[in-house]
Amino acid sequence: MTDQQNRPDFTDVESRRSFRSRRGMSIARRVYYFFGLPLLRAIFFLLSRSYRVQVVIGSEIADHIVADTKNVYAPCYWHQNHVLCSNMIKNWISRGFKACFLISPSVDGEVPERVARSWGAEVIRGSANQTGALALRDMQQVMKRGVSVVTTADGPSGPKYEFKAGAILMARIGGAPMIPLACAADRAWYLKRWDDFMIPKPFARVVLAVGAPIEIPRHTPIDRMEDYRLQMQYAINALMAESRQALKYGEPR
């Protein structure tokens, strides 16, 4: 048997799951996803339709990104804000934005993958802990086709609000300006997990925020990458604070 034949097929998501995790796609889990996914999608659809968007900070930036079909971008937000920020991306997709979500290869990523694909987005399964090089390769190929890559920059396992260097490297390789995204809700549930995952309650008032693009020149040396990582981390946190202020005062301050 040749080396090529011995090489694992990483196009199969099962081969990308962490060897430290014992959870797999059992028959019971497959049945659960088959019947539970439509219900979950219906619940989140109804929830998102009930939200009252008070303001979109940086709406002109979002309009420019959606209208710009010649370039790719790298929208980034915290894992905690996935519900609102991914729904913002969903709206962009409905307006013609070509998006690809980077989703963990663990079994926890099965539902987000199916939801993203139902929106018309592409999906890359990968993470920094075991398949980082493969994910970077896949993202580069996707961006060459004119598709922007969306990441939860502190995922898949934290620490919370800490921007990962892999997202910076991806943007540098792909020549994609990074777009900080954030949000806030006046009423929400917070799950007891590493990211304090936020699910806004029905009829919550929400604020969405889009920051100015941050470009990372392709020739940027590795020892300068930390500057951009900190810049993006600060930008997203500043947008979160601005979003909360807008909820309190009714407009950005």
N, C-alpha and C positions, 0 to 999 in steps of 0.2 A: 504494500500500500504506500502511495506517495505521501510526501509531506503535506501537499495540498489536500489530500483526502483525509489526513489525520487532523487537519486544522479544524477547530470548532466552528460551527455555523452561527455567528453572532447576529445574523438577521432574525433568528428565532429569539423571542423575548425570554424564553425559559433559560437560555444560555447566558442571559445578562443579569439574572437575579443573583443577589449576593449569596456567596457560599456560606455566610454566617447565618442566613435565615433558613429555617426549616419549613417555612410555609410555602406551599405550592398551590397550583391550580387543581385542587382535588375535585372529584365529581360533585360533592356537596357544595363546594364553593362556586363551581360553574353553574349549578342549578340556582343557587342564591342570586348570582349576578344576572342570570337569564330572566328571572321573574322580578327581582328587586330593582333592576336598573330602570325599567319604564316607570315604576312608581316613584323612584327617587328623582328622575328627570321631571316628572309631573309636579312633584312637590317644589322643587327649586324653580321651575317655570312660574308657578303661581306666586311663590315668594318674590321673585325678581320683578314680576309684573306689578306687585303691590308696593314696591319701594317708590318713594317720592324723591326724585333727584332734585335737591335744592339748588345746586350749582355745579358746573363742571369747570374747575380751575384749569386754565390752559386749553380751553376748547379750540382756540385758533391754531394751537400747535397740533392738536389731534386732527383737525381738518386738513392741515398741510400734509401730515404723514399719510393719511388715507388717500389724498389726491395724488401723492407722489408715487407713481407707478414705475419710475425708473431706478429707484434705490431701495435697498433693504434696510431694516431697522432692527434693534434689539430691545424691545420693551421689557422692563424688569420691575418686579414688585415683591413684597414680602409674602411668605407663605400664608401668614395670618390673614391677608387681605384677598385671598384667591377668589372668593365668591363674587365680590363686587368688581375686582379688576379683570377677572376673566370674562365677566359679563360685558364689561366695557370693550374688551377685545372682540367678543362675539358681535357687538354692534358694529365695530369696524369691519369685520368680515362681511357682514350683510351689505356694507357699502363698497365692497371690492377689495379690501385689504387682504393680502395673502399672508397667512400666519401658520406657524408650526410651533407646537408646544413641546417643551422638553419635560417629560414625565418619568418619574422613578420607575425602574423595571420591576419593583416589588409588586406583590399581588395587590397592594393598596392603590397602585396606579391603574388597575384595570378599569374601574368605573370612570375616573377622569379621562382616560384615553377614549373610551367609547362616547362620552359626552362631547369631547373636543371634536372628534370625527363627525359627529352628528351636526355640528355647527359648520362643517365644511373645512375644518383646519386639518393640517397634517400633524403627525405625532412622531417624535423620536423618543424611544425608551432608553434611558441611560442615566447615570449619576456619577458623581466625582469619585466615589469610594472604590468602585471596581471597574467601571466601564467608561471612565472619563475620556480616555484617548479615542475610543470608538464613538462616543457621543460627539466629541469635537470634530471628528472626521465626518460624521453624518450631518452635523450642523453646517459645516463648510460646504458640503455638496448641496444641501437644501438652499443655502443663501446664493450659491452660484446660479440657481434656477429662479432667482428673484423672489424667494419666500423669506419673510422675516421670522426670526426665532424669538419666542416668548419664554422667559424663564422666571421662576420664583428664586430669587438670587440668594436666599439664605437656606434653601432646601438642599437635599431632602430631609435632613435631620438636625439642622441648626449649626451653631447657636442662633437663636432668634435675633433678627435685625443685624446680622453680620453678613456683609456682602462677600460672596465667595469669589476667589481669584479666577476660577474657571470661566465665569461669565465674562470677565474682562478679556481673558485670552481669546474666547470665542469671538467677541466683537472686534478685536484687533485682527485676527486671522481673516474674518469675513468682511472687514471694512465697513461694519455696520454701526452707525451712531447709536448709542445707548439712550433709551427713553425711560426716565424714572416715572413710575406710576404709584399712586397712593389713593387712600380713601378714608372715609370715616362714616359712622352711623350713630344716630342718637340712641338707638336701642338695639341690643344684640345679645346673642348667646356666645359664650366663649368656651370651647372644648378644653378639657383638662389634659393637654398634651404639650409637647415641647414648644409649639408655635402659638399656643392660645388661639387656635383657629376660630375666626369670627364668622358667625352666621347672623346677619341682621334679622331682626324680628319682623313679622308682617307689618306693613305700612310704616316702616321706619323711614325717617328722613335721612338721606345719604348725600354725601359730597364726594365727587370724583375729582382726581387731580392728575394732570399730565405736565411733566416738567420739560424744560428745554433740552434738546439733544446734546449729548456729551460725546464728542468724537475722540477716538483713540487712533492716532496715525499708525499705519502699518509698520513704520520703521521704529516705533517706540521700543527702546531696550527693555529687557526683562526687569532691570532694577528700577525702572520708572513705573511699572505696572501698579505698585502699591499706591502711588499718588492718585491714580484713576479709581482704584478700588475704594479708597477713602472718600473720594469726591462723589461717587455714586451712592455710597452708604449715607453720606451726609444729605445728598439731594433727596433721597427717598424719605428719610426721617424728617427733613424740613417740610416736605409736601404733606406728610401725615399730620404734623403740627398745624400747618396752614389749613388743612381740611377740617380739623377739629375746631379751629378758630372760626372758620366759616359757618360751621354748625351753630356755634354759640352766638355769633354776631350777625349772621345772615348774609355775609359777603366776605371775600378774602380780605385780610388785614395785613 
